[in-house]
Amino acid sequence: MVKIFYLLLFFLFSSNLYAVDTKAEQAVVIDFNTNEVLFEKNSNVKIIPASMTKIMTVYVAFDRIKNTNFSVSNECNVSAKAYKMGGSRTFLEIDDNVSVNDLLKGIIVQSGNDASIALAECLGGTEEDFVKVMNIYAERLGMSNTNFTNSSGWPHENHYSTVYDLAILSNAIIKDFPNLYSYFKMEEFTYNDISQPNRNKLLYQVQGADGLKTGFTKESGWGIAATALRNNRRVTVVINGTNSSRSRLNESSNLINWAFNQTSQKTLLKENQFIKEVDVWLGNESTVKLISSKKIISTLSFDQIQLMKSRIEYTRPISAPIIKGNQYGKLIISIDGKPEIIVPIIAEKNISKVNPVFKIFAAVKYLIFGRSLDEIK
């Protein structure tokens, strides 16, 4: 009876160890290094991205800064359209010339709609033309369920994205612009004598948090694209559809902490790692070692590690000649909750055909004394 009790306790505990849920309507958790989805909830459902849109506005600007003579010291004129824009603001003054540096801070820290339009017009001539560029970038990044109609995230019936697409964008801006990404860590920005804190409260309350952007509209609810770095491992979380700023903070921090506490990156295979020694048919050597063709790293929970299985598939025996580096089979790794990982296994060295004089002798010898071809236990 005691054994049964502990067995039931084990299954109850293990079944929930890496299970996680959230009050957010849509959510995705991605390991930055392996690009694996650790958790998702309605991640491909179209949402109103609200001010998370501004991540793309900044991405386009960063790309221009990195690859052209356009600089953060350049100045942009504030149009009447930008000045009159409602919602969250940097409090730009009409006809002022404002540095790109200040506009970026206004967009990222203060979520300024006016700053977003001013920067869009500066880069694209008009906001409408800038939006065309935003959508081109979205397509290039693989954001297949996204369409932008403005640079600020102002609600529009044809302005949409998904939390998964926003996670793609978030990871891209970190990867592509590591030096410029530091803007997202700023906790406060003062412009026109008005000081505003970063709306991303994770920066102050979650270990390793260094970005990215909050969003809110009445229609969409409260959302955030967030990321944190701990011990050289980064996790990205995007949620949407929470019912308050407090809930947004709690749900995003819970998912970040869950990912770091309940999952870890494991090296499943090293490149050129020995997998199996197999028989060779009519070769000048009787066996050949098959090795892994590449390194495999995966992010796993403790339970996934314990329950992981693998099998080898290859044609037995392998006929000579054998060419070093060619594929002669595959290793299949099965992990609960993940797609199968299929790794080509390759020959460690060349093996030529046996001398024709010895072919018959070799064949008879193999048929009579051939080694067991059972799989490795």
N, C-alpha and C positions, 0 to 999 in steps of 0.2 A: 504493500500500500504506500509506503514511504517513497519507494522508487517511482511509482506511478505519479505521485504528487509532484516530485521534482521534475519528472519528465514533462508533465503538463505545464509546470512553471517555466521550464526552459522554452517550450514552444510558444507560450504566450509572450514571454519576454523577447525571444528572438524575432517573432513575427512583427513586433512593433519597434525593434531596435533601429531599423533604418527607415521605417514608415514614418511619414511626416505629412501634416496637412496644414492648411492655412485658411483663414477667413476671407482672404482676398478672392475675388471672382476669377482672376486669371493670375497665373504665376509660373515662373520658370527659374530653375537653379542650374547654372552651368559651371563646370570646372574649366577655368581659363586655359590651363596648361594642356589638358587632354581634349578639350572641347566636347566633353561628354555631358549630356543632360542628366543631372542627378535627381531632379524632381520636376514635374510639370503638372499644371492644372489649367485646362482650357488655353494652352499656350499659343495655339494658332487661331483662336477666335478673334475676329476683328474688334478693335477697341478704338476709343478716341484717345490719342496719345497725349493730348494737352501739351504742357510745357516740356515733356520728354522729347517732343519734336526738336527742341533747341539743340539737342545733341547732334543732330544732323547739320543744323545751321553752323555749329562750331566745327564739325568735321570738315565741311567744305572750306571754311576759313583756314583751318589748320593746314589743309592740303595746299591751298594757295600760298600760304606762308612758307611751307616746307619746300615747295617746288618752283617758286617764281621769286621775283624781286619784291613782291608784296611783303610788307613788314608790319610788325606790331606797332611800329612808330608812325606808320601812315595815318593820315587823318581822314575822317569821313564827315560829310555834311549832314546835319539833321534836317530832314524834310518835314513839311507840314504833316504828312501822313504819319511819319514816325512819332512826331511830337504829340499828335492827337490820339495816338493808340491807347486804348483803355487797358484794364487789367493790371497786372504787376508791372512796375515801371522802375527805370533807373533815374527818372526825372531829368531827362535831357532837355535842353532849351532849343527852340526852333532856330535854325540857321547857324547854330554853333558848329565848329569843327572839333570833332572828338577823336582821340586816338583809337586805333584798333585795339590796343591794349586795354583801354578803359571800356570799350564796347564788349570785349570778350568777358571781362570781369562783371559787367552789368548783366550780360546774358547768363553766365554760369552761376554767379553768386546770388544776384538779385532777381533772376528770372525776368529781366526787363523785356517786355514786348516792344517797347520803343527802341531799345538797343538792338533787338533782333532785326527789326525792319531797317534801321539805319545801316547795319552791317550788310544786310541783304542787298540793299540799294547800292551800297558802295561797291560791292563785288559784282553784282549782276546788272547794274543800271536801273532795273526796276525789280520789285519784289517778285513779280510774276515771272520774269526771266530767271531770277535766282532759283525759284522753285523748280523750274525745269531741270536745272543742274542738280538740285537735291534729289529729284526722282531718278536721274541718271546714276548718281552715286548709289542710291538705294538698290537699283537693279544690279549694279556691278557687285555689290556686297552680298547679293543673294537674298535681299529682303523682299521675298516674292508676294507677301500679303500687305504691302505698304503703298500708300499714295499720299503725297503731300500737296496741299493747296496754298500753304503759307509758311513763313519762316518762324512763327512764334508758337504755333499750336492752337491758335484761335479756332474755336469749333466751326466746322464746315461739314456738310453731309458727305463730301467726297474726300475728306481728310481722315485717314485711318492707318492703323498699323496693328501689330500683335506684340505681346510681350516677348515672344521668341525673336521676332525681327528686331525689336529694340535691344535685345541681348546681343544679337549679332553686331549691331551698330556699336553698342557699348564696348564690346571686346575689340572691335576694329579700331576705335579711336585710341584705346590704350596701346594696342600693338603697333599701330602705324605712326603714332606721334608721342613717343614716350617722354620727350623733353617738354613738349607743350602741354601734355596731360596734367602737369602740376597745377594748372589753373583750377582744376576741380577740387583741390584740397583747401582752397582759400576759405577761411571761416567767416570772413567779413569783408565788406567793401564799402567805401565812402565815396560818394560822388555828389557834387553840388551841395556839399555840407550835410548830406543826408546819409547816415550810416545804416546799413542793413546787414543782418546776419545771413549766412548761407541757409537756405531753406532745407537743406539736407542735414537733419539733426543726427544722422548716423555718424557724421564726422566727429561729434563730441561724445558719443555714447557707445560706439562699437569699436572694439579693437581692430586696428588695421584699415578701417574704412577711409577711403580717399576719393570717393566720387559716387554717383555722377549727378543725377538730376531728378528732381521731383516734378509732379504734375497734378493738376486738379481742375476739373470742371464739374458742374452740378450733374451733367449727364454721365460722365465717366467715373466719378468718384475720385478717391485719392490714390495716386500711384507713385511709383519710384523705380528708377533704374539705379541700382546700387552695386558697389563692389568693394571688396576688402582683400588686403594682402597680409598674410601671416606666414612667417618662416618660408618665404619664397614661393608660397602657394597662393594663388588668387582664385576667388570665387565671385561670380557675378549673379546677381538676383534681380529680376524684374517682376514687379507685381502691379496689379491694377484692380480697382473696384473695391477698395476698403471704404469704410464709412466715416472715417475721421483721420486727422493727421496723427493722432495717438495710435490708432489701429495700424496705420501705414508704418509707423516707426516700429511697433511691436512685431508685426508680421514679417517685415523685412529683416529685422535683427534676429528674430527666431530662425528664419531660414538660413541666414548667414552662419549663425552659431551652430545650427544643426549640421550644415555641410562640413564645417571644420571639425566638429566634435565626433561625428558619427561616420565619416568617410575619410579615406586616406588614399594617396597615390601609391600604387604598387607597380614595381617592374615585374611583369609576368614573364617576359623573355628578354634575353640580351641578344644583340646581333651576333650571329655565328655561334650561338649556343648549341651544344650537342643535344640532339633529340633522340636518335635511334640509329643503331648499326643494323644494316639490312643485307640480305644475300644478293650476290651478283650472279647473273646467268651468263656463262661463257665469257668471263672476263679474266684478265691476267692476275686479278686478285679476287678472292672469294667473297669479300664483304666491302661495303662502303659506309661511311658515316654520313647521315643526313643531319643538317644543321639548320637553325632558323635563319631566315633571310633578312629579318629586321628586328629592331627593338620594339617591344610592346609595353606601353605604360597605360594603366587603367586606374580610374578612381572607383574604389570599392568600399562597401561597408564591411564590418567584421563578419557578419553572416555570409555575405557574398563570397568572401575569401574562403570561409570554411566549406561552403557548398559548391565551390567551383569544380568543374569537371573538364577533362580534355580527352581527345581521341586522335589517333593518327590514321590517315587514309593514304594508301599507296598501292601500286601494282606489285605483286610478289611472284617471283623474284624480279629484280630490275635487270634488264638486259644491257650488256655492254654493247657499244662503248658508252661510258659515262663521262659527262663533261662537267668540270668543276663550275659551280654557280648556277647550273641549270636546275629547274624545279623537277622533283621526282615524287612529290606527294604534298600533303598539307596537314597541318596541325589545326584542329578545331577546338576552340576553348568556349565552353558554355558557362555563362554566368547568369544567375537568376535576375530577371528584370532588365537584361541587356541583350542586344542582338549578338548572335554568335560572332566570335572573332576568328577569322580564317587567315592563317599564316602559311605562306608557301615555305616548304622545306626543301633545301637544295643540297647538292652533292658537295662534300668537303674537298674532293680532289678528283682528278682525271683517272679513269680506268679504261684501258684499251681492251679490245677483243683478244681472246686467247688465240694462240697460234693455231691455224687450221689443222695441223697434224694432231693436236691434242683435243680438238673439239669433241669427238666421240667419247674419248676417255673422260673428259671433264663432265660431259652430260651424264654419263653412266654413274660417275662418282657422286654427282649431286643428287641424282634420283635415289641412290642407295644410301648415301651417308649425309645427305643435305641437312643443314641445321634447321632447328625449329624456327618457324616464321611467326610464332605467336607474338601478339602485341606485348610491349613492356607492361609489367604489372605496376 
